[in-house]
Amino acid sequence: MGNKCVYCNVEITDERAVDICSPCGHGIWGSKMFQAIVSNMGDARDKGDLYQGSVTSVKSNF
């Protein structure tokens, strides 16, 4: 998709819901917390919860 890490601008190749690469995420929050954040944000994205109040176009996920 072409997302880049908001901290180091490295290309993020997977489809995660957060724009933070694994090395930066692990350095900031630690491994367990970063994995929980990625997992919970992914679940929220899949449910459509991340798009509440968004003014951007959304894939028909509802």
CHARMM internal coordinates of N, CA and C (Angstrom, degrees):
IC EDIT
DIST 1 N 1 CA 1.4555
DIST 1 CA 1 C 1.5207
ANGL 1 N 1 CA 1 C 110.72
DIST 1 C 2 N 1.3150
ANGL 1 CA 1 C 2 N 118.00
DIHE 1 N 1 CA 1 C 2 N -26.85
DIST 2 N 2 CA 1.4456
ANGL 1 C 2 N 2 CA 119.82
DIHE 1 CA 1 C 2 N 2 CA 176.68
DIST 2 CA 2 C 1.5102
ANGL 2 N 2 CA 2 C 115.10
DIHE 1 C 2 N 2 CA 2 C 96.93
DIST 2 C 3 N 1.3201
ANGL 2 CA 2 C 3 N 118.73
DIHE 2 N 2 CA 2 C 3 N 19.59
DIST 3 N 3 CA 1.4587
ANGL 2 C 3 N 3 CA 120.51
DIHE 2 CA 2 C 3 N 3 CA 176.73
DIST 3 CA 3 C 1.5163
ANGL 3 N 3 CA 3 C 109.97
DIHE 2 C 3 N 3 CA 3 C -72.54
DIST 3 C 4 N 1.3211
ANGL 3 CA 3 C 4 N 115.65
DIHE 3 N 3 CA 3 C 4 N 148.78
DIST 4 N 4 CA 1.4571
ANGL 3 C 4 N 4 CA 121.35
DIHE 3 CA 3 C 4 N 4 CA 177.26
DIST 4 CA 4 C 1.5191
ANGL 4 N 4 CA 4 C 109.21
DIHE 3 C 4 N 4 CA 4 C -122.41
DIST 4 C 5 N 1.3198
ANGL 4 CA 4 C 5 N 115.07
DIHE 4 N 4 CA 4 C 5 N 149.50
DIST 5 N 5 CA 1.4572
ANGL 4 C 5 N 5 CA 121.64
DIHE 4 CA 4 C 5 N 5 CA 178.01
DIST 5 CA 5 C 1.5307
ANGL 5 N 5 CA 5 C 109.38
DIHE 4 C 5 N 5 CA 5 C -62.95
DIST 5 C 6 N 1.3172
ANGL 5 CA 5 C 6 N 116.61
DIHE 5 N 5 CA 5 C 6 N 134.63
DIST 6 N 6 CA 1.4589
ANGL 5 C 6 N 6 CA 120.45
DIHE 5 CA 5 C 6 N 6 CA -179.45
DIST 6 CA 6 C 1.5256
ANGL 6 N 6 CA 6 C 112.21
DIHE 5 C 6 N 6 CA 6 C -72.73
DIST 6 C 7 N 1.3297
ANGL 6 CA 6 C 7 N 117.43
DIHE 6 N 6 CA 6 C 7 N -15.41
DIST 7 N 7 CA 1.4568
ANGL 6 C 7 N 7 CA 120.96
DIHE 6 CA 6 C 7 N 7 CA -179.58
DIST 7 CA 7 C 1.5239
ANGL 7 N 7 CA 7 C 113.10
DIHE 6 C 7 N 7 CA 7 C -95.38
DIST 7 C 8 N 1.3390
ANGL 7 CA 7 C 8 N 117.85
DIHE 7 N 7 CA 7 C 8 N -45.63
DIST 8 N 8 CA 1.4719
ANGL 7 C 8 N 8 CA 119.76
DIHE 7 CA 7 C 8 N 8 CA -173.62
DIST 8 CA 8 C 1.5288
ANGL 8 N 8 CA 8 C 113.59
DIHE 7 C 8 N 8 CA 8 C -120.20
DIST 8 C 9 N 1.3255
ANGL 8 CA 8 C 9 N 118.10
DIHE 8 N 8 CA 8 C 9 N -1.45
DIST 9 N 9 CA 1.4674
ANGL 8 C 9 N 9 CA 124.79
DIHE 8 CA 8 C 9 N 9 CA 178.03
DIST 9 CA 9 C 1.5196
ANGL 9 N 9 CA 9 C 115.03
DIHE 8 C 9 N 9 CA 9 C 64.61
DIST 9 C 10 N 1.3234
ANGL 9 CA 9 C 10 N 119.02
DIHE 9 N 9 CA 9 C 10 N 16.95
DIST 10 N 10 CA 1.4604
ANGL 9 C 10 N 10 CA 120.83
DIHE 9 CA 9 C 10 N 10 CA 175.59
DIST 10 CA 10 C 1.5336
ANGL 10 N 10 CA 10 C 108.19
DIHE 9 C 10 N 10 CA 10 C -73.84
DIST 10 C 11 N 1.3231
ANGL 10 CA 10 C 11 N 116.45
DIHE 10 N 10 CA 10 C 11 N 148.30
DIST 11 N 11 CA 1.4648
ANGL 10 C 11 N 11 CA 121.83
DIHE 10 CA 10 C 11 N 11 CA 178.58
DIST 11 CA 11 C 1.5306
ANGL 11 N 11 CA 11 C 110.23
DIHE 10 C 11 N 11 CA 11 C -66.97
DIST 11 C 12 N 1.3239
ANGL 11 CA 11 C 12 N 116.59
DIHE 11 N 11 CA 11 C 12 N 133.30
DIST 12 N 12 CA 1.4633
ANGL 11 C 12 N 12 CA 122.21
DIHE 11 CA 11 C 12 N 12 CA 175.75
DIST 12 CA 12 C 1.5180
ANGL 12 N 12 CA 12 C 106.59
DIHE 11 C 12 N 12 CA 12 C -102.36
DIST 12 C 13 N 1.3293
ANGL 12 CA 12 C 13 N 115.78
DIHE 12 N 12 CA 12 C 13 N 117.28
DIST 13 N 13 CA 1.4607
ANGL 12 C 13 N 13 CA 119.85
DIHE 12 CA 12 C 13 N 13 CA -171.44
DIST 13 CA 13 C 1.5203
ANGL 13 N 13 CA 13 C 114.24
DIHE 12 C 13 N 13 CA 13 C -89.43
DIST 13 C 14 N 1.3312
ANGL 13 CA 13 C 14 N 118.64
DIHE 13 N 13 CA 13 C 14 N -19.92
DIST 14 N 14 CA 1.4627
ANGL 13 C 14 N 14 CA 118.98
DIHE 13 CA 13 C 14 N 14 CA -179.83
DIST 14 CA 14 C 1.5257
ANGL 14 N 14 CA 14 C 110.45
DIHE 13 C 14 N 14 CA 14 C -92.41
DIST 14 C 15 N 1.3036
ANGL 14 CA 14 C 15 N 116.55
DIHE 14 N 14 CA 14 C 15 N 177.29
DIST 15 N 15 CA 1.4655
ANGL 14 C 15 N 15 CA 122.23
DIHE 14 CA 14 C 15 N 15 CA -174.84
DIST 15 CA 15 C 1.5259
ANGL 15 N 15 CA 15 C 112.20
DIHE 14 C 15 N 15 CA 15 C -100.26
DIST 15 C 16 N 1.3112
ANGL 15 CA 15 C 16 N 117.50
DIHE 15 N 15 CA 15 C 16 N 44.46
DIST 16 N 16 CA 1.4629
ANGL 15 C 16 N 16 CA 120.25
DIHE 15 CA 15 C 16 N 16 CA -178.99
DIST 16 CA 16 C 1.5251
ANGL 16 N 16 CA 16 C 110.56
DIHE 15 C 16 N 16 CA 16 C -73.77
DIST 16 C 17 N 1.3060
ANGL 16 CA 16 C 17 N 115.97
DIHE 16 N 16 CA 16 C 17 N 159.90
DIST 17 N 17 CA 1.4565
ANGL 16 C 17 N 17 CA 122.11
DIHE 16 CA 16 C 17 N 17 CA -176.56
DIST 17 CA 17 C 1.5258
ANGL 17 N 17 CA 17 C 112.54
DIHE 16 C 17 N 17 CA 17 C -84.20
DIST 17 C 18 N 1.3155
ANGL 17 CA 17 C 18 N 117.98
DIHE 17 N 17 CA 17 C 18 N -12.38
DIST 18 N 18 CA 1.4615
ANGL 17 C 18 N 18 CA 121.39
DIHE 17 CA 17 C 18 N 18 CA 179.32
DIST 18 CA 18 C 1.5212
ANGL 18 N 18 CA 18 C 109.44
DIHE 17 C 18 N 18 CA 18 C -110.68
DIST 18 C 19 N 1.3093
ANGL 18 CA 18 C 19 N 116.71
DIHE 18 N 18 CA 18 C 19 N 142.15
DIST 19 N 19 CA 1.4616
ANGL 18 C 19 N 19 CA 121.79
DIHE 18 CA 18 C 19 N 19 CA -179.02
DIST 19 CA 19 C 1.5235
ANGL 19 N 19 CA 19 C 110.81
DIHE 18 C 19 N 19 CA 19 C -94.52
DIST 19 C 20 N 1.3175
ANGL 19 CA 19 C 20 N 115.32
DIHE 19 N 19 CA 19 C 20 N 55.60
DIST 20 N 20 CA 1.4620
ANGL 19 C 20 N 20 CA 122.35
DIHE 19 CA 19 C 20 N 20 CA 178.32
DIST 20 CA 20 C 1.5188
ANGL 20 N 20 CA 20 C 107.19
DIHE 19 C 20 N 20 CA 20 C -134.85
DIST 20 C 21 N 1.3309
ANGL 20 CA 20 C 21 N 117.01
DIHE 20 N 20 CA 20 C 21 N 127.85
DIST 21 N 21 CA 1.4610
ANGL 20 C 21 N 21 CA 120.41
DIHE 20 CA 20 C 21 N 21 CA -179.67
DIST 21 CA 21 C 1.5288
ANGL 21 N 21 CA 21 C 110.10
DIHE 20 C 21 N 21 CA 21 C -72.49
DIST 21 C 22 N 1.3167
ANGL 21 CA 21 C 22 N 115.73
DIHE 21 N 21 CA 21 C 22 N 162.09
DIST 22 N 22 CA 1.4684
ANGL 21 C 22 N 22 CA 120.43
DIHE 21 CA 21 C 22 N 22 CA -177.62
DIST 22 CA 22 C 1.5262
ANGL 22 N 22 CA 22 C 113.17
DIHE 21 C 22 N 22 CA 22 C -60.97
DIST 22 C 23 N 1.3442
ANGL 22 CA 22 C 23 N 119.97
DIHE 22 N 22 CA 22 C 23 N -45.78
DIST 23 N 23 CA 1.4719
ANGL 22 C 23 N 23 CA 118.18
DIHE 22 CA 22 C 23 N 23 CA 179.30
DIST 23 CA 23 C 1.5360
ANGL 23 N 23 CA 23 C 113.04
DIHE 22 C 23 N 23 CA 23 C -59.67
DIST 23 C 24 N 1.3326
ANGL 23 CA 23 C 24 N 117.36
DIHE 23 N 23 CA 23 C 24 N -41.93
DIST 24 N 24 CA 1.4687
ANGL 23 C 24 N 24 CA 119.68
DIHE 23 CA 23 C 24 N 24 CA 178.62
DIST 24 CA 24 C 1.5266
ANGL 24 N 24 CA 24 C 110.62
DIHE 23 C 24 N 24 CA 24 C -68.39
DIST 24 C 25 N 1.3313
ANGL 24 CA 24 C 25 N 117.10
DIHE 24 N 24 CA 24 C 25 N -43.16
DIST 25 N 25 CA 1.4637
ANGL 24 C 25 N 25 CA 120.83
DIHE 24 CA 24 C 25 N 25 CA 179.53
DIST 25 CA 25 C 1.5101
ANGL 25 N 25 CA 25 C 112.28
DIHE 24 C 25 N 25 CA 25 C -60.78
DIST 25 C 26 N 1.3396
ANGL 25 CA 25 C 26 N 116.26
DIHE 25 N 25 CA 25 C 26 N -43.39
DIST 26 N 26 CA 1.4690
ANGL 25 C 26 N 26 CA 119.81
DIHE 25 CA 25 C 26 N 26 CA 178.82
DIST 26 CA 26 C 1.5248
ANGL 26 N 26 CA 26 C 110.74
DIHE 25 C 26 N 26 CA 26 C -67.31
DIST 26 C 27 N 1.3296
ANGL 26 CA 26 C 27 N 117.27
DIHE 26 N 26 CA 26 C 27 N -36.50
DIST 27 N 27 CA 1.4571
ANGL 26 C 27 N 27 CA 120.79
DIHE 26 CA 26 C 27 N 27 CA 179.47
DIST 27 CA 27 C 1.5183
ANGL 27 N 27 CA 27 C 113.05
DIHE 26 C 27 N 27 CA 27 C -69.64
DIST 27 C 28 N 1.3224
ANGL 27 CA 27 C 28 N 116.73
DIHE 27 N 27 CA 27 C 28 N -32.68
DIST 28 N 28 CA 1.4615
ANGL 27 C 28 N 28 CA 121.08
DIHE 27 CA 27 C 28 N 28 CA -177.38
DIST 28 CA 28 C 1.5278
ANGL 28 N 28 CA 28 C 111.54
DIHE 27 C 28 N 28 CA 28 C -83.24
DIST 28 C 29 N 1.3367
ANGL 28 CA 28 C 29 N 116.99
DIHE 28 N 28 CA 28 C 29 N -50.81
DIST 29 N 29 CA 1.4643
ANGL 28 C 29 N 29 CA 121.08
DIHE 28 CA 28 C 29 N 29 CA -172.87
DIST 29 CA 29 C 1.5164
ANGL 29 N 29 CA 29 C 114.54
DIHE 28 C 29 N 29 CA 29 C -107.94
DIST 29 C 30 N 1.3218
ANGL 29 CA 29 C 30 N 118.33
DIHE 29 N 29 CA 29 C 30 N -13.53
DIST 30 N 30 CA 1.4601
ANGL 29 C 30 N 30 CA 121.18
DIHE 29 CA 29 C 30 N 30 CA -172.43
DIST 30 CA 30 C 1.5251
ANGL 30 N 30 CA 30 C 109.74
DIHE 29 C 30 N 30 CA 30 C 88.96
DIST 30 C 31 N 1.3137
ANGL 30 CA 30 C 31 N 116.02
DIHE 30 N 30 CA 30 C 31 N 160.07
DIST 31 N 31 CA 1.4681
ANGL 30 C 31 N 31 CA 121.15
DIHE 30 CA 30 C 31 N 31 CA -172.43
DIST 31 CA 31 C 1.5260
ANGL 31 N 31 CA 31 C 113.62
DIHE 30 C 31 N 31 CA 31 C -61.98
DIST 31 C 32 N 1.3268
ANGL 31 CA 31 C 32 N 117.56
DIHE 31 N 31 CA 31 C 32 N -49.58
DIST 32 N 32 CA 1.4666
ANGL 31 C 32 N 32 CA 120.16
DIHE 31 CA 31 C 32 N 32 CA -175.71
DIST 32 CA 32 C 1.5229
ANGL 32 N 32 CA 32 C 111.81
DIHE 31 C 32 N 32 CA 32 C -65.12
DIST 32 C 33 N 1.3232
ANGL 32 CA 32 C 33 N 117.02
DIHE 32 N 32 CA 32 C 33 N -44.60
DIST 33 N 33 CA 1.4614
ANGL 32 C 33 N 33 CA 120.37
DIHE 32 CA 32 C 33 N 33 CA -178.75
DIST 33 CA 33 C 1.5251
ANGL 33 N 33 CA 33 C 110.80
DIHE 32 C 33 N 33 CA 33 C -67.29
DIST 33 C 34 N 1.3320
ANGL 33 CA 33 C 34 N 117.81
DIHE 33 N 33 CA 33 C 34 N -41.29
DIST 34 N 34 CA 1.4587
ANGL 33 C 34 N 34 CA 120.08
DIHE 33 CA 33 C 34 N 34 CA -179.82
DIST 34 CA 34 C 1.5276
ANGL 34 N 34 CA 34 C 110.80
DIHE 33 C 34 N 34 CA 34 C -64.35
DIST 34 C 35 N 1.3290
ANGL 34 CA 34 C 35 N 117.77
DIHE 34 N 34 CA 34 C 35 N -41.78
DIST 35 N 35 CA 1.4652
ANGL 34 C 35 N 35 CA 120.49
DIHE 34 CA 34 C 35 N 35 CA 177.67
DIST 35 CA 35 C 1.5287
ANGL 35 N 35 CA 35 C 110.44
DIHE 34 C 35 N 35 CA 35 C -62.44
DIST 35 C 36 N 1.3301
ANGL 35 CA 35 C 36 N 117.58
DIHE 35 N 35 CA 35 C 36 N -38.50
DIST 36 N 36 CA 1.4653
ANGL 35 C 36 N 36 CA 120.97
DIHE 35 CA 35 C 36 N 36 CA 177.73
DIST 36 CA 36 C 1.5284
ANGL 36 N 36 CA 36 C 110.67
DIHE 35 C 36 N 36 CA 36 C -65.29
DIST 36 C 37 N 1.3237
ANGL 36 CA 36 C 37 N 116.91
DIHE 36 N 36 CA 36 C 37 N -41.72
DIST 37 N 37 CA 1.4642
ANGL 36 C 37 N 37 CA 121.05
DIHE 36 CA 36 C 37 N 37 CA 179.10
DIST 37 CA 37 C 1.5220
ANGL 37 N 37 CA 37 C 110.39
DIHE 36 C 37 N 37 CA 37 C -62.93
DIST 37 C 38 N 1.3293
ANGL 37 CA 37 C 38 N 117.20
DIHE 37 N 37 CA 37 C 38 N -48.31
DIST 38 N 38 CA 1.4648
ANGL 37 C 38 N 38 CA 121.40
DIHE 37 CA 37 C 38 N 38 CA -179.34
DIST 38 CA 38 C 1.5304
ANGL 38 N 38 CA 38 C 109.96
DIHE 37 C 38 N 38 CA 38 C -61.11
DIST 38 C 39 N 1.3211
ANGL 38 CA 38 C 39 N 116.54
DIHE 38 N 38 CA 38 C 39 N -44.03
DIST 39 N 39 CA 1.4647
ANGL 38 C 39 N 39 CA 120.88
DIHE 38 CA 38 C 39 N 39 CA -179.51
DIST 39 CA 39 C 1.5265
ANGL 39 N 39 CA 39 C 111.55
DIHE 38 C 39 N 39 CA 39 C -63.83
DIST 39 C 40 N 1.3293
ANGL 39 CA 39 C 40 N 116.84
DIHE 39 N 39 CA 39 C 40 N -48.73
DIST 40 N 40 CA 1.4628
ANGL 39 C 40 N 40 CA 120.70
DIHE 39 CA 39 C 40 N 40 CA -178.22
DIST 40 CA 40 C 1.5247
ANGL 40 N 40 CA 40 C 112.15
DIHE 39 C 40 N 40 CA 40 C -66.55
DIST 40 C 41 N 1.3202
ANGL 40 CA 40 C 41 N 117.38
DIHE 40 N 40 CA 40 C 41 N -38.68
DIST 41 N 41 CA 1.4639
ANGL 40 C 41 N 41 CA 120.20
DIHE 40 CA 40 C 41 N 41 CA 177.45
DIST 41 CA 41 C 1.5251
ANGL 41 N 41 CA 41 C 110.71
DIHE 40 C 41 N 41 CA 41 C -67.04
DIST 41 C 42 N 1.3223
ANGL 41 CA 41 C 42 N 117.30
DIHE 41 N 41 CA 41 C 42 N -37.53
DIST 42 N 42 CA 1.4616
ANGL 41 C 42 N 42 CA 120.89
DIHE 41 CA 41 C 42 N 42 CA 176.53
DIST 42 CA 42 C 1.5188
ANGL 42 N 42 CA 42 C 111.65
DIHE 41 C 42 N 42 CA 42 C -63.80
DIST 42 C 43 N 1.3281
ANGL 42 CA 42 C 43 N 116.12
DIHE 42 N 42 CA 42 C 43 N -43.14
DIST 43 N 43 CA 1.4646
ANGL 42 C 43 N 43 CA 120.34
DIHE 42 CA 42 C 43 N 43 CA 177.59
DIST 43 CA 43 C 1.5281
ANGL 43 N 43 CA 43 C 110.97
DIHE 42 C 43 N 43 CA 43 C -62.75
DIST 43 C 44 N 1.3289
ANGL 43 CA 43 C 44 N 116.83
DIHE 43 N 43 CA 43 C 44 N -42.61
DIST 44 N 44 CA 1.4621
ANGL 43 C 44 N 44 CA 121.02
DIHE 43 CA 43 C 44 N 44 CA 179.04
DIST 44 CA 44 C 1.5261
ANGL 44 N 44 CA 44 C 110.73
DIHE 43 C 44 N 44 CA 44 C -64.24
DIST 44 C 45 N 1.3215
ANGL 44 CA 44 C 45 N 117.32
DIHE 44 N 44 CA 44 C 45 N -40.38
DIST 45 N 45 CA 1.4653
ANGL 44 C 45 N 45 CA 120.90
DIHE 44 CA 44 C 45 N 45 CA 177.74
DIST 45 CA 45 C 1.5220
ANGL 45 N 45 CA 45 C 110.38
DIHE 44 C 45 N 45 CA 45 C -62.73
DIST 45 C 46 N 1.3317
ANGL 45 CA 45 C 46 N 116.68
DIHE 45 N 45 CA 45 C 46 N -43.70
DIST 46 N 46 CA 1.4637
ANGL 45 C 46 N 46 CA 120.83
DIHE 45 CA 45 C 46 N 46 CA -179.28
DIST 46 CA 46 C 1.5268
ANGL 46 N 46 CA 46 C 112.31
DIHE 45 C 46 N 46 CA 46 C -63.37
DIST 46 C 47 N 1.3317
ANGL 46 CA 46 C 47 N 117.08
DIHE 46 N 46 CA 46 C 47 N -32.42
DIST 47 N 47 CA 1.4664
ANGL 46 C 47 N 47 CA 121.28
DIHE 46 CA 46 C 47 N 47 CA 178.00
DIST 47 CA 47 C 1.5256
ANGL 47 N 47 CA 47 C 111.91
DIHE 46 C 47 N 47 CA 47 C -81.09
DIST 47 C 48 N 1.3317
ANGL 47 CA 47 C 48 N 117.48
DIHE 47 N 47 CA 47 C 48 N -14.83
DIST 48 N 48 CA 1.4554
ANGL 47 C 48 N 48 CA 121.13
DIHE 47 CA 47 C 48 N 48 CA -177.25
DIST 48 CA 48 C 1.5121
ANGL 48 N 48 CA 48 C 113.36
DIHE 47 C 48 N 48 CA 48 C 91.63
DIST 48 C 49 N 1.3195
ANGL 48 CA 48 C 49 N 117.98
DIHE 48 N 48 CA 48 C 49 N 6.23
DIST 49 N 49 CA 1.4622
ANGL 48 C 49 N 49 CA 121.27
DIHE 48 CA 48 C 49 N 49 CA -176.78
DIST 49 CA 49 C 1.5243
ANGL 49 N 49 CA 49 C 113.67
DIHE 48 C 49 N 49 CA 49 C -71.20
DIST 49 C 50 N 1.3148
ANGL 49 CA 49 C 50 N 118.88
DIHE 49 N 49 CA 49 C 50 N -21.45
DIST 50 N 50 CA 1.4631
ANGL 49 C 50 N 50 CA 120.24
DIHE 49 CA 49 C 50 N 50 CA -178.31
DIST 50 CA 50 C 1.5171
ANGL 50 N 50 CA 50 C 112.23
DIHE 49 C 50 N 50 CA 50 C -77.42
DIST 50 C 51 N 1.3220
ANGL 50 CA 50 C 51 N 117.74
DIHE 50 N 50 CA 50 C 51 N -11.69
DIST 51 N 51 CA 1.4582
ANGL 50 C 51 N 51 CA 121.09
DIHE 50 CA 50 C 51 N 51 CA -174.50
DIST 51 CA 51 C 1.5195
ANGL 51 N 51 CA 51 C 113.26
DIHE 50 C 51 N 51 CA 51 C -99.47
DIST 51 C 52 N 1.3141
ANGL 51 CA 51 C 52 N 119.14
DIHE 51 N 51 CA 51 C 52 N 7.22
DIST 52 N 52 CA 1.4536
ANGL 51 C 52 N 52 CA 121.40
DIHE 51 CA 51 C 52 N 52 CA -179.71
DIST 52 CA 52 C 1.5153
ANGL 52 N 52 CA 52 C 109.77
DIHE 51 C 52 N 52 CA 52 C -66.61
DIST 52 C 53 N 1.3086
ANGL 52 CA 52 C 53 N 116.63
DIHE 52 N 52 CA 52 C 53 N 123.96
DIST 53 N 53 CA 1.4506
ANGL 52 C 53 N 53 CA 121.61
DIHE 52 CA 52 C 53 N 53 CA 179.23
DIST 53 CA 53 C 1.5095
ANGL 53 N 53 CA 53 C 114.07
DIHE 52 C 53 N 53 CA 53 C 78.08
DIST 53 C 54 N 1.3106
ANGL 53 CA 53 C 54 N 117.64
DIHE 53 N 53 CA 53 C 54 N 6.78
DIST 54 N 54 CA 1.4571
ANGL 53 C 54 N 54 CA 121.47
DIHE 53 CA 53 C 54 N 54 CA -178.73
DIST 54 CA 54 C 1.5209
ANGL 54 N 54 CA 54 C 110.19
DIHE 53 C 54 N 54 CA 54 C -75.41
DIST 54 C 55 N 1.3137
ANGL 54 CA 54 C 55 N 116.51
DIHE 54 N 54 CA 54 C 55 N 143.36
DIST 55 N 55 CA 1.4588
ANGL 54 C 55 N 55 CA 121.10
DIHE 54 CA 54 C 55 N 55 CA 177.17
DIST 55 CA 55 C 1.5220
ANGL 55 N 55 CA 55 C 111.37
DIHE 54 C 55 N 55 CA 55 C -102.28
DIST 55 C 56 N 1.3192
ANGL 55 CA 55 C 56 N 117.03
DIHE 55 N 55 CA 55 C 56 N 2.76
DIST 56 N 56 CA 1.4567
ANGL 55 C 56 N 56 CA 121.09
DIHE 55 CA 55 C 56 N 56 CA 178.36
DIST 56 CA 56 C 1.5161
ANGL 56 N 56 CA 56 C 110.07
DIHE 55 C 56 N 56 CA 56 C -91.04
DIST 56 C 57 N 1.3177
ANGL 56 CA 56 C 57 N 115.93
DIHE 56 N 56 CA 56 C 57 N 163.51
DIST 57 N 57 CA 1.4608
ANGL 56 C 57 N 57 CA 118.87
DIHE 56 CA 56 C 57 N 57 CA 177.93
DIST 57 CA 57 C 1.5220
ANGL 57 N 57 CA 57 C 109.31
DIHE 56 C 57 N 57 CA 57 C -73.04
DIST 57 C 58 N 1.3110
ANGL 57 CA 57 C 58 N 115.66
DIHE 57 N 57 CA 57 C 58 N 143.83
DIST 58 N 58 CA 1.4504
ANGL 57 C 58 N 58 CA 122.24
DIHE 57 CA 57 C 58 N 58 CA -175.59
DIST 58 CA 58 C 1.5182
ANGL 58 N 58 CA 58 C 108.46
DIHE 57 C 58 N 58 CA 58 C -122.86
DIST 58 C 59 N 1.3376
ANGL 58 CA 58 C 59 N 115.86
DIHE 58 N 58 CA 58 C 59 N 137.48
DIST 59 N 59 CA 1.4610
ANGL 58 C 59 N 59 CA 118.97
DIHE 58 CA 58 C 59 N 59 CA 172.61
DIST 59 CA 59 C 1.5161
ANGL 59 N 59 CA 59 C 108.30
DIHE 58 C 59 N 59 CA 59 C -61.66
DIST 59 C 60 N 1.2704
ANGL 59 CA 59 C 60 N 116.56
DIHE 59 N 59 CA 59 C 60 N 144.99
DIST 60 N 60 CA 1.4611
ANGL 59 C 60 N 60 CA 121.04
DIHE 59 CA 59 C 60 N 60 CA -179.87
DIST 60 CA 60 C 1.5184
ANGL 60 N 60 CA 60 C 109.27
DIHE 59 C 60 N 60 CA 60 C -63.45
DIST 60 C 61 N 1.3098
ANGL 60 CA 60 C 61 N 115.83
DIHE 60 N 60 CA 60 C 61 N 93.31
DIST 61 N 61 CA 1.4570
ANGL 60 C 61 N 61 CA 122.85
DIHE 60 CA 60 C 61 N 61 CA -174.32
DIST 61 CA 61 C 1.5225
ANGL 61 N 61 CA 61 C 111.06
DIHE 60 C 61 N 61 CA 61 C -113.05
DIST 61 C 62 N 1.3012
ANGL 61 CA 61 C 62 N 116.50
DIHE 61 N 61 CA 61 C 62 N 0.13
DIST 62 N 62 CA 1.4567
ANGL 61 C 62 N 62 CA 120.37
DIHE 61 CA 61 C 62 N 62 CA -173.01
DIST 62 CA 62 C 1.5035
ANGL 62 N 62 CA 62 C 110.26
DIHE 61 C 62 N 62 CA 62 C -105.32
END
COOR INIT
IC SEED 1 N 1 CA 1 C
IC BUILD
